[in-house]
Amino acid sequence: MGLGLALPYLAVAAWPGLALMLPRPGAWMLELKRALAIALVLSAAWLGWVLSDELGPPPDAAATASDFWQPFDPASIPGLVGGGHVVFVDVTADWCLTCKVNERLALDQDSVRRALAAPGVVAMRADWTRPDPAIANYLRRFGRYGIPFNAVYGPGYPQGRALSEILSTDTVLDALDQASGQTR
């Protein structure tokens, strides 16, 4: 199954070398290009179908419009942590595909949504769809220059802990527990 998906890509990658060994271009070359284009489109459609089954149905529109997300305010984080709160920061953008995957696979899952909406937890979302110097400076403090970026703060992580670029529900829930000083 994986090899069948890879064959069109291998053919495209090998095309420059194969083209040198083939006779002069003609109608056969146009047909081969069409066949490769069709194979690429079909394999992309197949991959989309497989991933749609893997990701499951999209969450309800009402479920994605979460009330718990607050605007990004890095200056308030030390005071919140000093007061015993856990702060989860999600830096995202409309154009960031990996951010959208993280939302779908981790942040929009019921268990994570409940944890982010729990008392004592503050979820902040920073929108970097358009360049923002405050967000760029925030990322730079962690040695990062791109997104997706997520960090968690709390009594267990007063200076913040950056999470990996690819999130899972377990990663987020474990980080929230550790930031609060608890373990799952």
C-alpha positions in Angstrom: 0.0 0.0 0.0 2.8 2.5 0.9 4.8 1.5 -2.1 1.8 2.1 -4.4 1.6 5.6 -3.0 5.3 6.2 -3.4 5.6 5.0 -7.0 4.3 8.2 -8.7 6.7 10.3 -6.6 9.6 8.0 -7.4 8.8 8.3 -11.1 8.8 12.1 -10.9 12.1 12.1 -8.9 13.7 9.8 -11.5 12.3 11.7 -14.5 15.3 13.9 -15.2 17.6 10.8 -15.4 15.2 8.8 -17.5 14.6 11.7 -19.9 18.2 11.6 -20.9 18.0 8.0 -21.9 14.7 8.3 -23.9 14.4 9.1 -27.6 13.3 12.5 -28.7 10.1 13.9 -27.3 6.9 13.0 -29.0 3.3 12.2 -28.4 4.3 9.4 -26.1 6.0 11.9 -23.8 2.8 13.9 -23.5 0.8 10.8 -22.6 3.4 9.8 -20.0 3.2 13.3 -18.4 -0.6 13.0 -18.3 -0.4 9.5 -16.8 2.0 10.8 -14.1 -0.2 13.8 -13.3 -3.3 11.5 -13.0 -1.3 9.2 -10.7 -0.2 12.0 -8.5 -3.8 13.4 -8.3 -5.2 10.0 -7.5 -2.6 9.2 -4.8 -3.1 12.7 -3.2 -6.9 12.0 -3.2 -6.3 8.5 -1.7 -4.0 10.0 1.0 -6.6 12.6 1.8 -9.2 9.9 2.2 -7.0 7.8 4.4 -6.1 10.8 6.6 -9.8 11.9 6.9 -10.6 8.5 8.3 -7.7 8.7 10.7 -8.5 12.2 11.9 -12.2 11.5 12.3 -15.1 13.9 11.8 -14.4 17.6 12.3 -15.6 18.9 15.7 -18.9 20.8 15.8 -18.6 24.5 15.0 -20.0 25.3 18.5 -17.3 23.1 20.1 -14.4 24.8 18.3 -15.6 28.3 19.3 -14.2 27.8 22.8 -14.9 30.4 25.4 -11.8 29.5 27.4 -9.2 30.9 25.0 -8.0 34.3 26.1 -5.9 36.8 24.1 -2.2 36.4 24.4 -0.8 38.6 27.2 2.8 37.6 28.1 3.1 40.3 30.8 0.3 38.7 32.8 1.9 35.2 32.9 4.2 35.7 35.9 1.4 37.1 38.0 -0.9 34.2 37.1 1.7 31.7 37.9 2.5 33.5 41.1 -1.2 33.1 42.0 -1.0 29.3 41.5 -2.5 29.2 38.0 -1.4 27.1 35.1 -1.0 29.0 31.9 -1.1 27.3 28.5 0.1 29.3 25.5 -0.8 28.3 21.9 1.0 30.4 19.2 -0.8 29.7 15.9 -1.7 31.2 12.5 -4.3 30.7 9.9 -1.6 29.7 7.3 0.1 27.1 9.6 -0.9 23.6 8.6 0.9 21.9 11.5 -1.0 24.3 13.9 -4.3 23.1 12.3 -3.2 19.5 12.7 -2.3 20.1 16.4 -5.7 21.7 17.0 -7.6 18.9 15.4 -5.6 16.0 16.9 -4.9 17.4 20.4 -6.3 20.8 21.4 -9.9 20.2 20.2 -10.1 16.8 21.9 -12.7 16.7 24.7 -10.2 15.7 27.4 -7.8 18.6 26.5 -10.6 21.1 26.2 -11.9 20.1 29.6 -8.4 20.5 31.1 -7.9 23.9 29.5 -11.3 25.1 30.7 -10.7 23.8 34.3 -10.6 26.2 37.2 -7.1 27.5 37.8 -6.0 27.1 34.1 -5.6 30.0 31.8 -5.4 29.2 28.0 -3.9 32.0 25.9 -3.9 32.0 22.1 -1.4 34.1 20.2 -2.4 34.7 16.6 0.7 35.1 14.4 -1.3 35.1 11.1 0.1 38.6 10.6 3.6 39.4 11.9 3.6 40.6 15.5 6.8 41.8 17.2 5.5 40.9 20.7 4.9 37.3 19.6 8.3 37.2 17.7 10.0 38.4 20.9 8.1 35.8 23.0 9.2 33.0 20.6 12.8 34.3 20.7 12.9 34.0 24.5 12.6 30.2 24.0 15.1 30.1 21.1 12.3 29.6 18.6 11.6 31.5 15.4 8.6 29.7 14.0 5.4 28.0 14.8 3.6 26.0 15.9 4.7 26.8 19.4 3.1 25.9 22.7 4.3 26.5 26.2 3.0 25.7 29.6 3.6 27.6 32.9 2.7 26.9 36.5 4.1 26.2 39.9 6.0 23.2 38.4 7.3 25.3 35.5 7.5 28.9 36.6 9.8 29.9 33.7 7.7 28.0 31.2 8.2 24.7 29.4 8.1 24.6 25.6 6.3 21.6 24.1 7.2 19.8 21.0 6.0 21.1 17.7 3.7 18.1 17.2 1.2 17.7 20.0 -0.8 14.8 21.3 -3.5 14.7 23.9 -1.2 12.9 26.3 1.6 15.5 25.8 -0.7 18.4 26.6 -2.4 16.7 29.6 0.9 15.5 31.0 2.4 19.0 30.6 -0.6 20.6 32.3 -0.4 18.2 35.2 3.4 18.7 35.6 3.0 22.5 35.5 0.4 22.3 38.2 2.8 20.2 40.3 0.6 17.0 39.9 1.3 13.8 38.0 -1.2 11.7 36.1 
